[in-house]
Amino acid sequence: MSNFIPIPTPRSGSPHDAVRASRVDAASSASPKALVNRNILAAALEQYKPSTNQPFRTEQLRILLLENVSQGAATQLREAGFHVDHFAKAWSEEELLQGIGQYHAIGIRSKTKLTSKVIKAASKLLVVGCFCIGTNQVDLGAAAESGICVFNSPYANSRSVAELVISQVIALSRQYVDRSNELKQGTWNKVSSGCWEVRGKTLGIVGYGHIGSQLSVLAEAMGMSVLYYDVLPIMPLGQARQVESLEQLLSSSDFVTLHVPELPETKNMIGAKELACMRKGAYLLNNARGTVVQLEALADALNSKHLAGAAVDVYPSEPKGNGANLFTGAELGPFADKLRQCPNLILTPHIGGSTEEAQRMIGIEVGTALFKYLSYGTSINAVQFPEVDLRIPAKPKEGENRQARILHVHKDEPGVLKEINTILSDENTGHFNVSKQYSDSRDGIAYLMADVTDVSEHDIGSIFDRISSTKHNILTRILH
Ligand SMILES: NC(=O)c1ccc[n+]([C@@H]2O[C@H](COP(=O)([O-])OP(=O)(O)OC[C@H]3O[C@@H](n4cnc5c(N)ncnc54)[C@H](O)[C@@H]3O)[C@@H](O)[C@H]2O)c1
């Protein structure tokens, strides 16, 4: 995996010094020319390196990674100087209640449940990384109220979904999934009737977001024309064209593919009426969310031959794990048995985003988010937290005091900013220069980031004590 984070200067005395020392030894056995080049590069990097932010009054930061989340992220976070404990399994609530109190960050997938009880026990926790798309496993409100920022990776698998859709378009058009199933049963059925090339056909995309727009480019590369419908006016890619209504898209497309989020407005968006609006012999593909299509109506449209085929990857209810005999009416509802009988219908078990590449991207994205939040306080793209970022402070010059970054999570009440700025400009504690400041609020929680220049260790202590004892304080950190 490529490096996804800048590696800060080593923290002296950390357990990872041994790892770094062995790297230095390896470097010193290189050729003299290589060494000179490396030294020049190192000097250049040293000159432009941002200051290494270290937490004030906090021991070495400890990260708990569960559910075998990205090995690459674990390695990079260790190399960045954090203590990382990496476990293959999810932890039960009991295990979390016992162990979570010693960690500053946690990385999970969907099986570890961070309930409000667990969050209460997580006295040092600053940040949660969900190495997946969903965040239902975390009590997001309780986390925000405790000043804990949560990250996930909602778009790392967009390309994987778009590629699956392209494969489905061709598979439906050539009916080869049915041919393959027949052959596995011993039936040779070589037919060309009702089988088509996709070149020159029209792909209608509903929802032109991360996935829809990638798909648009891939489809055009195969010679298809692309129409799309979206509630927002969106700039087309290539020769694609936005249409004004869903009906217009349905009646003008040979293939209709759905890429909208699950919202009250998209629930049952495609039912009997919309299917009737589609061209006879057209195809429907749903890789978005299971609630968007009325599956019984889809089965009727396929059985009556109004539609020539369909692909479905997502369902209104889905099995909790893998196993035999789980996709049945008894387990999920009548739609499952009805769908299994339909001609030229490709059913897949919610695999749209399930690729090795998507998993790796999730590791990079969430690992980077954890690193940046712990090291610089950056909360951009957080799930439920105010989003704040500032340019990373420059390294102080020789003999200059450090710059400190104040990170203050507080209740969103009037007068807090004034109070903090009064502390920073108080003649008794030191009249500090605030070089940059940024604040955002969300659902009653606010987050202030401020860089203060030329501060001594003593100044930082006094700022920390005064800000963290203000009335609306939830959590204060200072990096310096
Ligand atoms: N099958 C899978 O494994 C898989 C994997 C990833 C994502 N998904 C699903 O795919 C869907 C799309 O994901 P994305 O990352 O492209 O989302 P996105 O947020 O980037 O794009 C969604 C688009 O839909 C548009 N939209 C919203 N409501 C609409 C409406 N009523 N009519 C028309 N357009 C509307 C939005 O304006 C936006 O442009 C989501 O439902 C997501 O959960 C499925």
The ligand as an SDF file (V2000), in Angstrom:
LIG
                    3D

 44 48  0  0  0  0  0  0  0  0999 V2000
  -24.7430   -2.0310   -4.0990 N   0  0  0  0  0  0  0  0  0  0  0  0
  -23.8130   -1.6170   -3.2840 C   0  0  0  0  0  0  0  0  0  0  0  0
  -23.0550   -2.3940   -2.7290 O   0  0  0  0  0  0  0  0  0  0  0  0
  -23.6480   -0.1410   -3.0510 C   0  0  0  0  0  0  0  0  0  0  0  0
  -22.3710    0.3640   -2.7990 C   0  0  0  0  0  0  0  0  0  0  0  0
  -22.2220    1.7380   -2.6410 C   0  0  0  0  0  0  0  0  0  0  0  0
  -23.3320    2.5690   -2.6910 C   0  0  0  0  0  0  0  0  0  0  0  0
  -24.5610    2.0500   -2.8970 N   0  0  0  0  0  0  0  0  0  0  0  0
  -25.7530    2.8990   -2.9640 C   0  0  0  0  0  0  0  0  0  0  0  0
  -25.7360    3.5900   -4.2040 O   0  0  0  0  0  0  0  0  0  0  0  0
  -26.5080    4.7950   -4.0870 C   0  0  0  0  0  0  0  0  0  0  0  0
  -25.7830    5.9480   -4.7610 C   0  0  0  0  0  0  0  0  0  0  0  0
  -24.5290    6.1520   -4.1500 O   0  0  0  0  0  0  0  0  0  0  0  0
  -23.6110    7.4180   -4.5330 P   0  0  0  0  0  0  0  0  0  0  0  0
  -22.3470    7.2220   -3.7710 O   0  0  0  0  0  0  0  0  0  0  0  0
  -23.5510    7.6140   -6.0030 O   0  0  0  0  0  0  0  0  0  0  0  0
  -24.4730    8.5690   -3.8660 O   0  0  0  0  0  0  0  0  0  0  0  0
  -24.3220   10.1440   -4.1160 P   0  0  0  0  0  0  0  0  0  0  0  0
  -24.8600   10.7830   -2.8920 O   0  0  0  0  0  0  0  0  0  0  0  0
  -22.9660   10.4930   -4.5760 O   0  0  0  0  0  0  0  0  0  0  0  0
  -25.3360   10.4160   -5.3410 O   0  0  0  0  0  0  0  0  0  0  0  0
  -26.7250   10.3040   -5.2280 C   0  0  0  0  0  0  0  0  0  0  0  0
  -27.3610   11.2110   -6.2680 C   0  0  0  0  0  0  0  0  0  0  0  0
  -28.7600   10.9890   -6.2310 O   0  0  0  0  0  0  0  0  0  0  0  0
  -29.4100   12.2510   -6.3640 C   0  0  0  0  0  0  0  0  0  0  0  0
  -30.7610   12.1590   -5.8450 N   0  0  0  0  0  0  0  0  0  0  0  0
  -31.1880   12.2210   -4.5660 C   0  0  0  0  0  0  0  0  0  0  0  0
  -32.5230   12.0810   -4.5090 N   0  0  0  0  0  0  0  0  0  0  0  0
  -32.9510   11.9120   -5.7730 C   0  0  0  0  0  0  0  0  0  0  0  0
  -34.2350   11.7180   -6.3620 C   0  0  0  0  0  0  0  0  0  0  0  0
  -35.3430   11.6450   -5.6140 N   0  0  0  0  0  0  0  0  0  0  0  0
  -34.3040   11.6170   -7.7070 N   0  0  0  0  0  0  0  0  0  0  0  0
  -33.1940   11.6990   -8.4760 C   0  0  0  0  0  0  0  0  0  0  0  0
  -31.9520   11.8820   -7.9670 N   0  0  0  0  0  0  0  0  0  0  0  0
  -31.8400   11.9820   -6.6420 C   0  0  0  0  0  0  0  0  0  0  0  0
  -28.5190   13.1960   -5.5830 C   0  0  0  0  0  0  0  0  0  0  0  0
  -28.7470   14.5440   -5.9490 O   0  0  0  0  0  0  0  0  0  0  0  0
  -27.1360   12.7000   -5.9760 C   0  0  0  0  0  0  0  0  0  0  0  0
  -26.6540   13.3550   -7.1260 O   0  0  0  0  0  0  0  0  0  0  0  0
  -26.7370    4.9710   -2.5930 C   0  0  0  0  0  0  0  0  0  0  0  0
  -28.0610    4.5300   -2.2970 O   0  0  0  0  0  0  0  0  0  0  0  0
  -25.7760    4.0150   -1.9490 C   0  0  0  0  0  0  0  0  0  0  0  0
  -26.2700    3.5440   -0.7050 O   0  0  0  0  0  0  0  0  0  0  0  0
  -24.7400    0.7040   -3.0930 C   0  0  0  0  0  0  0  0  0  0  0  0
  1  2  1  0
  2  3  2  0
  2  4  1  0
  4  5  1  0
  4 44  2  0
  5  6  2  0
  6  7  1  0
  7  8  2  0
  8  9  1  0
  8 44  1  0
  9 10  1  0
  9 42  1  0
 10 11  1  0
 11 12  1  0
 11 40  1  0
 12 13  1  0
 13 14  1  0
 14 15  2  0
 14 16  1  0
 14 17  1  0
 17 18  1  0
 18 19  2  0
 18 20  1  0
 18 21  1  0
 21 22  1  0
 22 23  1  0
 23 24  1  0
 23 38  1  0
 24 25  1  0
 25 26  1  0
 25 36  1  0
 26 27  1  0
 26 35  1  0
 27 28  2  0
 28 29  1  0
 29 30  1  0
 29 35  2  0
 30 31  1  0
 30 32  2  0
 32 33  1  0
 33 34  2  0
 34 35  1  0
 36 37  1  0
 36 38  1  0
 38 39  1  0
 40 41  1  0
 40 42  1  0
 42 43  1  0
M  CHG  2   8   1  16  -1
M  END
$$$$
